[in-house]
Amino acid sequence: MILAVILTLTMAACSSKSANKESAPTTAPQADTTPAPQAEATQNPDEPAWKLDTSPVDLTWFVGANWYAHSWGESLASKYVTEKTGVNVKLEVPSGEANEQITLMMTSGKLPDLISMGSWETAVKKLWEGDHVYALNELADQYDPYFYKVAGDGTLKWYRQENGNTYGIPNDSYSPNLMHETGMTAANQTFLVRKDLYEEMGSPDLSTPEGFLGALQLLKDKYSEYKGQPMSPFFAQGNVPYGMTEYLQNLLAVPYEKDGSVYDRVTDPDYIAWLKTFRTAYERGLINVDFLVDSDTQVEEKTNNARYFMMIREWTGMTAVNPMLAAGANPDSNYIAVDGPQNSKGDSAKLFPGNMDGWMVTMISKSTENPERAIRFLTYLASEEGQRDLFLGKEGETWDTVDGKPQLKTEFVDMLGSNIEKLEKEYGILDTYWMMRNPVIVNQWRPEKAPVIKQMEDFANAQADIDSGIYKGLDPLGDSDVAVAWARISQNWEEVLPELITAKDEAAFDKIFESFLSRRDSYGFAQVKEYRQTELDARKAKMAE
């Protein structure tokens, strides 16, 4: 009888251990040969697995943007998500350059649980190729097959690598078909001018070198100061690698390919002509080098005080300041989008639309002790429920159901235009936590934009080249020889372009540029061109699937 009792208790204990397996710490998934636990294999692919375990767990989340200033756990939306899922997020941002910080973490072997990095960053490929992050499809197979229902097959296919795995899920990802169907292009590149000064000048034509230089001369002669401070004639977002290269080329409608071959945009005659226009402006004292050297703090201070005249700048970066300027003592000091530099044929700009790459990609590192909770949390955030919880907050507090649809309460719509800092800090709604944002879902809940924002957005949408998203990010990344070659070329271009703008005359400009082209060839530009072509051909094949 005693032996029978012992046997019964032993069997009960084994049964208890099996039943509690779901909440016990789980080991990280190994290679494909490692079978999934039996309890996981029976999960319902039609139900989100995060509901199976809502016990408290901490996940660190690295956001690769040193300007990101939000925290988790103080705002209403973040507290609501933590209460619902049990996941408490500890946000980390780089103190300097995101690539460098993540590279150091890879060397140390200790990475945050979740990592969001710009899809173009070299560290992304290093994380994938160095086996530092999990294949999301493998984690989904093992812990949460519902992931496939919310992640989107198109996105997973787009980011699928040669080994068949997908290591990151993007935010703000758009397909050309979606943009054609909905009219949402996600284009955010614009050429902006300060409204009052531009109109006082008679709305000059800025699309030609002559008109551009003439407007700068008027600014110097009549509007060189504002509120006792010097005006800055020009600003280019992202300095050389973005604003003065790729962005300016898009304004000039420089093609990405000709006759099926990737085009060398840097040598385009219209682009060179406009770089020479900037050189002339510098020679005449119409622009200075502040747009090449200003810190983020200086840029913000000048923007907030309307001290820029013209800007090559994404309108999305003006959503807070433009309403503030429009509501200030000088309401016409806000910025409007107009036609900026154009090519010699006068073609409209061909601005980058949204694309399948998205903005940032989020990954799960192999340093995490909770891979099952991490993939389930990403599944929740990617779902319509998670998107609504983070974007709108808690029903009854920040939004109500009106005619069967979620609608932000009026007080928060008003706050969006009057006190966005409070909206983000205290409530954490709308675009506060954008790391997993799916615009197809959240845009249906957006309040109508203020006119000073909508004007810029409409202008960008009208000039968006919807099918050009396939060209975004063709350059090699990572540690390969061709990626190193491209890094050297890019770094040298960042050094050369300021030299071109400040060259003493056109002959000096030509000499500097020819010298750059020669160095570019010696660094391995032929291999870069070959890589770009192979990548473009592969993307076209994916889009055709």
N, C-alpha and C positions, 0 to 999 in steps of 0.2 A: 504493500500500500504506500509506504514511504517513497519507494522508487517511482511508483506511478505518479504521485504528487509532484516529485521533482521533474519528471519527464513532461508533465502538463505545464508546469511553470516555465520550463525551458522553451517549449513550443510557443507559449504565449509571449515570452520575451522576444523570440525571433520574429513573431508576427508583428509585435509593437515596433521593432526596429524597421521592418519593411514598411509599415504604415507611415512612419515618421521620416522616411527617406527624402520626401519632397522638401522638407524644411531644413534638412541637414546640409552643412557645407559640402559642395560638390567639387570634385577635382576638375582641373581644366581639361578640355577635350584634347585628345592626342590625335595622331594621324588617323586616316580613314579605317585602319585595322582595329581601332578601339571601339568595341560595341557600345551603343548607348545604353544607359541604365534601363531596366525593364519598365520602371515607373514612368520614365520620360517617353518611352516608345508608345505608350497608350494614350498620350495626350490627344485632345480633340483639335484637329487643324482648323476647325471652324470657330474656336473659342480662344481669346487671348490668354496666354499662360500666366501673365502677371498676377491674375486674380488668385492663383493657387498658393501664392506666398506673399503676404503683405507685411511680414515682420520687418522691424527696422534694420536698415542696412545703409552704410555710407559708401558712396561712389565719388571718386575724384574726377573732375571733368576739366581738361585743359582746353581752353578756347584760344586759338592762335591769333589773337588780335590784341596788341598791347594797349589799345585805346578802349577796350571793353571794360566798363566800370561797374557792372552790376554784380550783385551778390545773390545768394540763394538762402531762403529761410526767413527773410524779413518781409518780403512782399506777399500779398494775399495769394496770388496765383501759385507761387512756389510752395508756400505752406500748404495750400490745398492739394497740390500734386503729391507732396510728401505724405500728407495724412491719408490720401487715397491708396498710394502704391507702397508706402513704407520706405521709399528711396529718398534719402537725404543727400543732396548734391553739394560737394565742396568745389566751387569754381576756382580755377587757377588761370592766370593770364601771364604771358611772358613779360619780364621786366624790360627786355630789349627786343631783339629780332627773334621771331617765333622759330624759324628754321634752326638757328643756332642753339636755342634752348632745348628743342626736341632732340637735336643731334647729340647734345651732351647727355641727355637722359638715356638715349639709346646706348651710348657708351657705358653708362653706369649700370645699365640693365634694369633700371627701375623707372617705369613709366606710369602716368596716371591711368585710371581705369578706362576712361573715355577720352578720346582725343578728337578735336575738331580743328582741321587745318584747311587753308585755302587750297582748292583743287589744283592750283597751278604750282604750289610750293614743292621744291625739290625733296623736302623731308617726307612727303607723302609716299613717293616711290621707294624711298629708303626704308620706310616702315613696312611696306609690303614685301619688298625684295629681301629684307633682312630678317623676315619671320618674327617681327616684333608685335604683330597684331593678328587677331583671329580672322579666319574666313567667316564672314557673316552667315553664309549659306550652311556651313557646317554647324555653327552654333544653333541656327534655326532648326536644322534637322534634328538636333539632339535635344534642344530645350524648348523651342517655341515655333512650330511650323506655321502658326498664324502670321508670322513675320512676312511670309510670301504674299499674303492677302493685302497687306498694307504698304509694303515697300515698293511695289510696282515692278512688274516684270521688265518693263522697258528700261528702267533705271538700273536694275540688277544686271541686265544684259549689256548695257552700255559700259558699266564698270567691270564687267567680267574679264579676268585676265586669261592668259594663254593656258594656265593650268586648270581653267574652269571655275575658279573661285572669285568671289567678290568680297573685297576687304573694307569697303566704305560705302556709306549711304549719303547722298548729297542733300543739301537744302537748296531751295530756290531753283530746282531743276525743271526745265521746260523742253518739251519736244516741239519740233516744227509743226507737226500736225495739230498739237494742242493750241499753239499760237494762232494758226490759221483758223481753227474752229471757234476760238473764244475771243480773238482780238486782243488778248493779253500778251504783249510782246516782252514785257519785263525790261525793255530798253531803258537805260538810265543815263546814257551819255548825252550831254547837252553842251551848247555854247551859250554862256550866260553873260548878260550885261546889266549894269545897274540902271534901272528903269528911268529915273529922273534925268540922269546925265545923258543917257542915250537919246531920250526924246528931246531934251534941250538942244542937243547937237543937230536935230533934224532927222533922227533915225538914219544915220549914215550906213552905206553899204559896206559891210565888213567882210564880204565874201571874196574881194579881190585884194591883192597886195596894196594897190594904190588907195583904196578905201580904208583898209586896215591902218595903214600908216597915217592917212589923213586924220582919222579919228583919234589916234594916239597924239598927234600934233595938237589937235584941238584941246585934248585933255591937259596937255602940258601948258598950253597958252592960257586957258581960261579956268580950269578946274583942278589945279595941281594940289589944292589942300581941301580938307573937309573937317570941320570942327577943330581947326587948328592943327590937324595932323596931316602929313603928306599922303596923298593917294598913291596906291600901288596900281600901276597901269594894267598888270596882267598876272594871272595865276594859272598854273597847269597842275592838275591833280596828279599825284604820284610822280611828279618830277620827270626825269628823262625816260625811265623804262616804261612808263605808262602814258602820262599826259602828252609828252612831247614826241612820242613814237607811235605806239599802237593807236592811241586815242586820236591824235592829230591825223594819222593816216585814214582813220575811219571817217573823220569829217571831210576829208578830201576824196572819199570814195575810192581809195586805192584798192585795186582788186587783190584777192588772196591767191587766185590761180588764173592762169591763161592757157587755154587749149589743153586743160587737164593737168597741167604742171603747176606746182606751187610757185608763186611769184615772189621775187625778191623785193619786198615793199620798200626797204630802206633806200634802194637805188632808184626808186620811181622819180621821174623828172618833176612832177608836180610837187612831190614831197620835198625834193631838194630845193625847188624854187621858193617854197614857203620857209624852209630853214634859212635861206638867204634873205628872205623878207625880215625875219627876226633879227638876223645879223645887222641889216640896215637900220632897224629900229633901235638896236643897241648903240650902233655907231652915232646915231643922231640924238642919243640921250632920251629916247622916248620910252624905253623900258630899261630896267636895271636887272641885276642878277638875283634880286631877293626871291623871285619865284623858283630859283634853283637851290637856294640855301635856307629858306625860312623853315623853322621848326614847326611841328604840329601846333604848339602853343601860339606861335606868332600867326600862323594861318587862321586859327580859330579867333584870335583877338581881332584881326583885320576883317574877317568875315562878319563877326558879330557887330562891328562898327561900320559896316558898309564901306570899307576903305579899298576894296578892289573895284576896278572899272570893268574889266573883261575877265572871264574865267572859262577855261576848259575844265568843266567840273560836272560830276554826276549829280543830277537833281535830287537824288535820294539823300545826299548829304546836306541838303538845304531845307529839309522838311521842318526842322525846329526853328532855324533862324529866320527863314523868309516870313512866316506869320508874325514873328516878333518884330521884324523891321516894319512890316506893313501896319502894325498896331502902334508903332512908335510916333515920336514927334514929327518925323518926316516920313509919312506913309509910302511915298513913292520911291524911297531908297531901297526897296526890295529888288530882287533880281528876276529877270525874265529871260526866257530862251529865245534866241534869234538865230538866223543863218550866220554861221561863222565862216572861217576860211573854206573856200571851195576850189576844186581843180580848175584847170584852164578852160574846160568845156562848160563850166558852170553847173555840173551835176549836183544834185542834192546829196547830202551826207548819207552814208550807209553805216548806220550805227549798230553796234552789237546788240542783238536781242538776248533774251534768256537762251540757255542752251542746256543740253543734257548733262554737261559737267556740273552745272549748278555753281554755287558760290563756294561753300565749304563742304568738306566730306568728314563724316564722323565715323570713328573706328573704335574698336574695343581692343585694348592692349592685352598682351599675354602676361602682363604683370598683375592683372586683376585676380583677386581671390574669389570673385563672385561672377564668373562668366555667364551663369544662368540668369542671374538677376539683371546683369547688364544687357543681354540681348532682349530680355523681356521688357526692360525699361525702354529700350529703343523701339521695340514693337509698339508699345503703348504710345510713345510720343509720335510715332509715324501714323497712328490710327486717327480717325476723325475725332474720337473721344479725346485723345491726348492733345491733338491740335486745338480743339475747342477749349480744353481746360487751361492750356498755357496762353492761348491768344485772347480768350474772353474772360477767363477767371471762373468764379463760382456763380452759378445761377442764383438769382434772387439778390445777389450783392452787387455784381457789376453788370449783369445782363439778365434779360427776361425773354421768355418765349412770346413772340408777337406774330399772330397769324401762322402759327406752326413753325416759325423760324427764330433762331437766336438773334437777339438784337441788343447791342450795347446801350446801356442806359444813357439818357441825355446828358447827365452831369459829366460823364466820362468822355462823351463826344466833345463837349465844350472844353474839357480839360486838355484834350489832345491839341487844341489850338492855343490854349492859354498857359498851361503849366505841364508840359510833357515830362519834366523832371519828376514832379510829384506822381504823375501817372505811372511812371516806370519804377520809381523807388518804393512807393507805398503799395501799389497794386500789381505791378509786374506784368501788365497785360499788353496786348497788341504785339509790338515787335521787340519787347524787352529780351525775351529768350528765343532768339531766332535760329539757334544752331540746328534744329530739325524742322524748320518752317517749310511747309508745303503750300505754295501760293495758290494752287488749284483749289485747295480746301479753304484756306483762311481768307482769301480775297472776297468770298461771298459774304463775309461778316464785317468787312471793313466799312467804316462810316464814309460818307461822301467827303472827298478831299476839299480843303479850302481852295478858293480860286487861285491864290498865289502859288499853290502847289500843283494844282491840276493843269495850269497853263504849261508848266515845264514838262509834266508827264505826257500830256497830249502831244507836245512838240516832238518829244523823243519817240513816242509811238509812231507818229506819222513818218519818221525818217528811219525806222528800224528795218534792217535787212533781215527778215525773218529766217531765211535759209542760211545765213552766214554763221550761225552758232556752231556749225560743224568744224569751223576753222579755229575755234578757241582752244588754246593750249596744245598746239601742234609741236611745240619745241620739246626736246628731250630733257627728262628730269632724272635725278638719281645719281649713281656713282659710276655709270658706264663711261667709256672713253668719249663717246659722242656727247654725253651730258656734260662732262668736264670741259670739252671743247666749246660747247655752247655757253657754259658759265663764263669762260674766259672772254669769249666774244662779247657777251652781254655786259660784263664788267668794264671792258675796254670802251664800249659804246657809251656807257654812263660817264666816262671820263672825257670822251671825245666831243660829245654834243655841246657841252658848255664851251669848249674851245672853238667850235664852229660858230656859235652865236657871238662870241666875243672876239672873233678874228678881225684883224685890223682892216682887211679889204677882201674882195671876192677872190683874188688870186690866192691869198693865204687860206681862205676857206677851202678852195679846190685842192690845195696841197695837203691840208690836214685830212680831208675826206679820202683822197686817194691813198694816203698813208694808212688810214684805217682799213680800207678795203684790202690792201696788201697784207696787213697783219691778220685780218680776218681769215684770209686764205691759208696763211701759215698755221693758224690755230686749228684748222680742220673744218672749214665751212662747207666743203664738199660733202663731208659725212653728215653734217647737219641737214643739208638740203635733201640728201638721200633719206634720212630718217623722217623728215617732214612728209616727204612724198609717200613713203610706206605707211605712215600713220594716217594720212588723209585717205589713202586707198582702203585701208582697213576700216576706217570710220564710215566711208561710203557703203562698204559691204555690210556693216552692222545696220545701217539705216535701211538697207534694202531688204533685210530679213523679215 
